């Protein structure tokens, strides 16, 4: 590197003598006089570019993190000991980054290079470095040698240091690296040239003698013997655990004669893998989604199956022995590009990938919905071919991948799904029958169980050694005999004792009711899933409708929708506007359309009975519509305001209020007094205005707070509706 460029400092920081320029006036070309200032500016730009020695150092750290203990001032010495041929690849990498930064700067880009993402940086990487020296501007050329131009263009003339001239810590680190990574290319050239003495022929006519390498007295260099490193055996994750992680948060629905979602495609591929290899399928194949780089979940099998997808199509990528093949009956370009990007990622991650992907010859797909089914069938044919011949097929037989194979997948999935439902209900029934039956009546006097106490036995707590010794000295506690007769039969028995003895019966009844309630909830969800399957409504359609209507979808919203579908008609009314739209599509086969306005025709509304403010359960012969019901009222008149949650149908009557952006507990299903009180609050009225919703009837009154303390929102007593100029609509037209 030129002497006037080596010490880089800002202009005016030091004198000319400090930067290597003579103090005497010397005639210098004008372009060289401006070089220090230009060099400083270029140096500021090139601060983010790695030098060759840093590329080598960071590459070592990816394989041997123990080298981090090496002192920072000795790390560059590792690269200095490399012969010229061993430096070539690292110099090439540094020059590639140098050329990319130079091209980016000369293009007039002002955004800092370090802030760019990896994909943005890759666009500026040149394809070749052959014309870099000629194409580089004059103010960039002095920096080429610093970034390894000599190591790249003439590696044979590079002078390197011998191990005997290195610091002992550096020499030991290099020897350890050579033993640990014998297959790396730089190790072979290092071993071949490091043992030879460094010969430098003097220039013609020079009187300088030949320089011999310095060796310390009594210090000898031990020849390096490269030994193969014993590879640790691969650890394979459990197939069941990987399946749970891959299918996490995905609904379990059978494969039908319709377009599949990602969960159904992955579940079908997992079923094929289990059919071939059982629960240890992770030892043989890896199943991932090519659009999710976190879907590996510890899978390390060599044969990889990746699911490719576009907005309306599924395809399959198989990687076997480093060769990637795409199986696609429609040759979708989006899936093809996704396969190329995924293979590039595998190559950068260190996996063996040879060349670009290839296209397999597959039967043409005749419809628009069977692509997911054909991915599952193609994986089955590929595994069968690999087990028979060990060769990845490049062509799939049309007689094996046709409509019959698609229909067989549908039949098998429906049968398996029905069996799962039966097994789940049977397991729940057996669990309910295994509830221990405790005797509710105390034992009679004189019976064999007279010595058993009437209270449940307490668990034995741990005691110390001193307490154990005291037990031998203290007489045992006398056992209280059971009561001869029921305490409730004796009039003199205190009422507290009667309540205490009757408590186990109450607890048993509550436990049985909870078990039946849980079974009922599971049955409702199962019935709702069956209704959605018949109407060809999937979870993605549910999400799409909520996004289309700009309605939030909180956690557990899909399960609440399924539970409401499976419940008896009208027992669990929905209040979410998007859920009501999807409910009409499932039950009546209508197209999913958002509600056009907040006004519902009177003919389509259910009749709401009178409000009931007194406590107590309804009579057995009382009709469902005999009382005013909060769920029906919100569904008909407030579907844009309130949204159901998990406790909307419980005694809390809790709903999510969109204008207030919080949950409101009304605590009554038969009275709207708290609803009207909440809707008179200032926060609720301001939220309605923010969402562009009409105000309820009575909004011209003073707004109230949530704790029933009436507070004036306007100093002059004007109503919020009058101030904002909002239109007041009747309650019957408000939704």
N, C-alpha and C positions, 0 to 999 in steps of 0.2 A: 504494500500500500504506500502511496506517496507520503513523504514526510510531512507535507503541509496539510494533510487530512487526518493524520493519526490522532493528535490531541484535539478533540472536538470541544469547543467552548463557545459561548455566545459572543457575538461581536462586541468588542470593547471590554471584554472580561480580563484579558491579559495582553501583554505587549507582543510585538512581532517576534521578539527573541524567544518568548515562551512557547510559541507554536512552531518553532523550528525554522523561522525565516531569518536571514542575516540582518543585523542592524544597519549595515552599510547599504547605501542606495545601489540597487542593482536593477538593470533594465528587465522588467518582467512584462510578459504579454498582458494586454488588458483583460482577456478572458480568465487568465490565471489569477489576476489581482482580485477579481470578484469571487473566486472559488471558495475561500473560507466562509464567507457569509452564506453562499448557496449551499456549501457542504453542511453547514449547521442546520439549515432548513430541511435538507434531505435527511440528515441524521435524526432530526426530530420526528420525521415521518416514519423512518425505519426502526424506531425503537420497539415496535411490536413484532418485528420479524425475527424469527429465531436464527441464531448462528448455527453452523454445522455441528459444533460440539454440543450445543444444547439439544439439537434433534437426537443426537446419539445418546445423550444422558437421559432424556425423557423416555426414549425407547427402552433403555435398560430398566428404568423404574417400573414400567408396566409389567415386567417379568420378575424383577428382584427388588422388592421394596426395602430390603435391608440396606441397600446402598445409600439410602437417605442419611445414614449416619456418617457418611464420608464428608469431610470438611469442605465448605464451598470453594475454597481456593485450590483444592486438589481435584475437583471434578473435571476441569478442563484438561488436566494431564492425562485423563483416560483417553480422550480423543487424540491427543498429541502422540500417543504411543501406537496409534493405528497406522499401518502402511497405506500407501496411496490407493491401491485397489479396494481396501476396506473402507476408505472414506468416501468412495464414489457415491453410494446411495444416499448418504447423509448430506453431502454437498448438493446433490441433485434436489433433495427435498427443500433445503434452505433457499436455493436459487429459484425454485418454483414459487415459494412464498414471496421472495424478493420481486419476481416478475409480476406476480399478481398485484402486490401493493403499488408497484410502479404504474401498471396499466390503470389501476383504479384511480390513482392520483392524477395522472395525465388526462383522464377522461373528464376531469373537472368536478368529481364528486367531493362534497364537503363533509359528509358524515364520517366520523372517525372509523377507521378500519376495524378497530377492536370491538366496536359495537355491533358489527354485522354478524348474522347467523352463519352456520356452516354452509348451508345451501347457497347463500348469497356470495360467500367467499369462493366457493367452488366454480362459480361462473367466470371468475377472473383468472383461473389457473390456465396457463398456456399449455398447448398440446406438445410443444417441443421447445428446447432451449438452444437449438443450433444457431439461430440468428439473434440471440439475446444481446450479444456484444455489439452487433451492428445496429440493431434497432433501438438500443438504449440511448437516451439523450446524453449530451456531453457531461452534464452535471451529475448524472447517475452512474456513469462508467467507472469513476474511481472507487466505487463501493463494491464492485463485482468481486474483487479479490478478497475482500473481507468476508464475503458470504460464500466462499469456497469455489471461485471460478477456476483457480489453478488446480484444485483437487478434482474438479469435474473434467476439465479439458486435458490435463496431462498428469494422471495419477501416478505414472511410472517415475516421474522426477520429484516426487514429494519426499522430503526428508522427515523421518520419524525417529522417536526416541526409543532406546532399548530399555528393557526391564531393569537392567542394572543401574541405569541413570535415573530411574523414577523413584519417587518416595516409596518406602516399603509398604505403606498403606495402599497406595495406588497399585503397586505391583501385585499385592495380595488380592485386591479387588478384581483386577483383570484376570488373574488365574482362576478365581472362583467363577467369574462369568464364562470363561472358556470351558470349564468343567460342567457348568450348569446348562449351557446352551450350545452343545456341539454341532447342532444342525444349522446354525445361522451362517450366512454367507461370509460375514466379516470374520468369523472365528477361523475359517479355513485359511484365508489369506493372512490373518494375523499369525497363525501357527507356522505357516510356510516361510514368512519373511522375518519374523521376530528373532529367530535363532541365528540369522546371518548377521555378520558385522556390518556396520554402516560404512560403505566406501563412497567417498566423494572425490572425484578426480579434480585436481586443481586446474584452473584455467591456463590456456596456452601462454607461455612467457611469464607465468607467475612464479615468484620465488617462495610462495607459501608452502610449507611442508604439508604432507597428508595428515589430517586430524584423526587421531584414534579415539575411540570412546573411553571416557574416564571410568575406571573401576576402582573401588575401594579395596584396600589391602585386606586380604583374608575373606573377602566377600565373593561368593560364587553364585552363579545363577543356576538354579535347579531346572532341568528340562521339564516342561509341562507334559504330563500324560493325561490325555483327555479320556475320561471314563463316562460311559453311558449312565445317565441319571435314571434311577428307577422311578417309573411313573406310578403315581398313586391310582388305585382302582377307582373307576367312576362310581359315584353314588347316585342312584336313581330314586326320584321321589315316588311316593305311593300313587298308583293310578287313581284311587278313590279321591285322594286329596287334590290332585291336579284337575280332575273332573269337577269337583266342587268349586275350585277357583275359576275355571273357565266358564262355568255356567252360573256364576254368582250374579244375583240381581236379574236373572233372566226367567221369564215365566215358563212353566212346564206345560206344554200343550202338545197334542199329538200331531203327527205329520199328515196333513190332508191333501186333497187335490187342489192346491192353491200355492201361491208364492210363499216361500218359507222365510223366516227371520233368522238372524245369526245364531240364536240359541238353538233352534231346531236343526240347523245345518251342523253345528258343532256337536249336538247330542247324537245325531246320526253317525258322524265320524267316530265318536267315542264308542258307540255301540259296535261298529265294524271292528275297531281295534280290540275290544274285549272279546269279540267272537273269535278272533284269530289267536290272541295271546293271553286271554284271561285278565286277571287283575294286575299282572306284571307287564302290561302292554307298554309301559314307559321304558322298559329295557330294550324295546325294539323300534318304536316309532315315536316321533314328536309331532304333536298336533297343536297348531297355533292359528291365530287370525293374523293375516299379513298386514292388516291395518292397525294392529295393536302390538307394539313391540314389547309390551309388558306381559304378553300372554304366554311366555315360555314357562314361567313358574318353576324353574329349576330343571326342565327337561333337557337332556343331553344326548338322546339317542341320535344316531347318524342319519337314519332315514327320516325325512321331515315331510309332513303334509301341511300345507298352508292354504287357508281359505281366502280366495281373492273375491273382490266384490266391487260393483259400481252401484249407481242409484237403482238399477232395475235388473241386476244380473249377478249370478254367482259362478265362480270358476275354481279350479283346483291347481295348485302348484305342488309338485313333488320333487324333492332334492334327494338324490341317491348317489353316493360316491362322488360328490362334488358337482354333479350335473343336474341342472334344473330343467324340468319339463312342465309346460303348461297344458292342462287338459281343459279345453273349452269348446263346446259344440257350436258357439256363435262367434268365436274369435273377437271378443269384445276388446277394443283398444285400451279402455281404461284399466281393465284387469291385466292386460299385457304390460302396460307401463308400471302398474303396481308391483308385478312380479319382478321387473327389472330393478326397481328401487329396493325391494326387499332383499334380493340377491346381493345388491351392492352393499347393503347394510351388513349382511352376513359376512361378506368378504372383509369389510373393515373391522368387524368384530373378531377376526382371526379364524373364521371357519374356512374349510377347504371348498372353494367354489371355482370351478374351471370354466372360463368363458362366459358367454351370455346364455340366456335361457333358450330352449327350443320349443317348437310347437308340435304337439302330438296330433296325430290324425284321429279325430273323434267323429262319431255319427252326428249329423246335423240335428240340432234341436228344433222340432217342428212347432213348438208352442212358445208362450211367453212366461210360463210359470214353473216348468219342471227343471229349471237349471239347478236348484238346490238338491232335488232328488238325484239328479245325474252326478253331482259331486260325490254324494254318498256311494252311489253305485260304481263310479269310477275308482274310488278308493278301494272298494272291495275287489275289483278286478286287478288292480295294481298289486295289492298284497298277495293275491292268489298267484300272480305271475312271478313275483319275487320269491315266494316260497318254493315254487316248482323249478324255476330256471335260475334264479338269482340275478336276473337281468331286468332293468327297468323298461317296461314296454313303451314303444313310441307310437303304437297304434292300438286302438280299442275296437274290438269286433262289434259290428252293428247288431248282430244276433244276440249279443250278451248285454248291450246297453240300448234298450228300446223301451217302448211303452209298457211292456210286460214287467220289466225290472222296476220301473217307476211304480206301477200298481202294487207289486209285491212289497215294496218299501212302505207304501201307505197302509196296506193290510197288516203288516207286521207291527207298525207303529201304533195303530188303533188298538190292536189286540194287546200289546204290551201296556199301553196307557190304561186300558180297562182293567187289566190285572193289577196294576199299581193302585188304582182306586179301590179295588176290592181288598187288597192286602192292607191298605191304609185304614179302611173302615174296620176290618177285622182286628187289626192291632189295637185300634182305639177301643173297640168293644171289649177285647180281652183285658185291656188296662183298666177299664171301668169295673169289670167283674172281679179284679184282683184287689179291690178296696177291702181292707180288713173289717170284718163284721164283729163289732164289740157288743157284748151283752149289756142291755140297757137296764135289766133288773138285777138287784143284788142277790147274792147267794143266800139260801135259807140257812137258818141255824141248824147245826148238827150235820150238815152235808160235808162231802169230802173236800170241797173248796172253801171250807170255813176259815182256814188259815190264810187265804189269799186276801190281801188288802183290797178294799173297794176302789182305791185310787190307783191310777196307772203307775207302774214301777218307775222309779227315777233312775237315770243313768248314773253309773258309778263315777264320781269325780276322782281325779288323781290326788293322792294323799302323800305327804312327806313321810320320811322314815320315823320321825318323832311321833307323828299322828298314828302310824301303824303300831308303834309300841304302846301308845295310850289305849288303843282299842283292846289290847289284851287285859288291861287293868279296869276298863270301864265296862259295866254289864251291858249286854245288848238291849236295844230299845224294844219294848214290848210291842208285839204286833196287834193292831186294833182289829178286832173281829168285825166281820161284815154285819150290816144291819139285818135283823131277822125279817123285817117287813119293810115295805115301802115307806119312807118318811112322810110322804104326802098323805098316807092313810091315817096318820095320827094328828089330831087337831092341835096337840100341844107342840108339834114340831115347828121351829122358827121358819118363817117364810124364806129366809136367806139360804137355809139348808135345803129346802125344797127346790129352790132355783138352781142351787149348785148341783144337786143330784140329777136334775133334768137337763143339765147343759150338754152332756155327751150326745143325747138324742138330737138336740138342736144342731150340734156341730156335724153329726152324721148326715142330717138332712141337707145342711148347707153344702157339704162336700159332694153329695150326690147331685144336687142341683147344679153346682159348678161344673161337674163332669158332663152332665147332660147339655149344659149351655155350650161347653167347648165343642162337644160333638155336633151340636146344632150349627155352630158357627162354621166348622169345617165342612159340614154338609152343604151349607149355603154357598160357600166359596166354590166347592166342587160343582154344584149345580150351575152356578154362574159361569164357570169355565166351559161347561158343556154347551150352554146357550151361546156363548161367544164363538165356540168352535163351529156350531151349526150355522151361525150367521157370518162366518168367516171374518170375524173381528179379532184382531190381535192387539197386543200391547202397544205396538208401534202405531197402529191406527188411533188408539186412545191418546197417545202422546201427541200425534199429529193434530188431532182435533183441538186439544188444549192450546197448542201453539197457534193454531189458526184463529182461535177466538181470543187469544192473548189472556188466558186464564191460568193462574199458577197451579202447579201440580205438586203438592207437598208429598212428603214421604208416606207411604202406605195408601195413597189415593187409589191405586189400581185395585188393591184388595178390598177396600171399602166399596168400590163400584161392583166387584164380583159378588160380595156379600149381599148388597142391596138387590142385585139381579136374582139371586137364589132365594131371597126371603119371600114370604107370602105377599101377595099384591097389597101394596099400601102400608105394610108394616114398617118399612124402613125407607121412607121417601128421600130422594136425592134433592139437593139444593144447588149443586154446582151446575152452571149453565151448560158447560161442555159435556158433563156427565149425563145430563138430561137428553142432550142431542144423541149421544151414543146409545143411551137406553132405548130411545125410539127406534134407532136403526137395528138394534139387536132383537127387540120384541116385536116390532111391526115391519121390519125389513125396509125401513125408509132410508133415503140417502142422508148421510150425516151433514146437516145444515145448521148453522148457528141461528139462534132466535133473532128475527129481524128487528124486533122492537121490544119494548118493555111491556107492551099491552097484550094481554091474552084475551081472546074472545070469551064472552060469558058462557057460551054453550059448552066450551071445552073445559070449564073449571068445575072442580068437585064442590059440592055443597059443604060449607063449613058449619058445624053445629054451634050451639051457644058456648060461651066461655064458662069454665068451671074453676072457681078460685078456692073452693074448700078442699081440704085434703081428704084422701081416701081413694080406695081402688074402685074402678067401675064395676057395676053389677055384671053377673055372668051373662044375662040375656040382653045386655046393652049392645047396640050396634056400634060398629067401628066409627061411623060418621056422626054418631049422636053428640059428640063433643067437638069443640074447637081443638085442632091439632096444630102444634107449632111446625112440624115438618111439612105438612101439607100447605100451610100458609106461606112458608118461606119458598117452597117449590113453585107456588103459583104467583106470588107477588114480590118475592125478594131474591130471585135466583141470581141476579147480577150483584147483589150486595153481600150475601152470606154464602159461605161454602162449608159443606159438612166435614166433620173430622171423626176420629174414632170414638168420641164421647158424645156425638150428637144425638144418638138414640138411647143414651143412658139417662139416669135421673138428673144428671147435671145439665142436660140440654145445652151442650157447649157447641158453638159455631164460630168459624173464623170470619171476622168482619173485615172485608176488603177496604172500605174507606178508613177505618181505624187502624188497620194492619195489625190486629191482635185478636186473640180468642176472647169471646164473650160467653159467660155462663148465665143462662136465663133461668135455670133451676125449675122450670115448669113447662109442661107440654100442652097444657089445657088453658093457658091464660097468656095474653099478649101484653099484660101491663108492663112487664120489664122490657119488652121489645120497644114499646112506645116511649118508655123512659129513656132507654139508651139512644133512640133515634132523635130525641130532643137535645142531646148533648152537643156542645159546640164543636168538639173534635169530630163527631160523626158528620155534622153538617158541612164542615170544611172538607172532609174527605169526599163527600158526595160531589161537592163542587169541583174538587181536583180531578175526579174520575169522569166528570161530565154527566152525572146521573141526576135525574129529577129529584126534587125534595119531596118528602112525604107530606101528607096532610097535617096541618097544624104546625108547620115549620115557621109560620109567621109569629109564633109566640117566642118568649124569651128562651134562649137555649139553656139547658140544665147541665150540670156536671154529673159524673158517674155516681157520686155519693149523695145525690138528691138535693144538694145545696144549689138553689137556683142562683145563677150568676148572670149578670147582664153582659152580653157581648158587645153592646153599643152604648156609648155614653149617653146618648139622647133617647135610648129606649126603642130605637127603630129595630125592626125584625131583620134577621140576617138575609131572608129572602128578598126583602125590599131593597136592602143596601146593595146586594149583589145583582139584583135584576133578574133573579131566577124565577122560572115559572113553577107554580105549585099545582100538582096534579092530585086527583082524589086517590084514596088508598086502593080502591078497586081497580084502578088503572096503573098502579105502581108495581113494578116487578124488579 
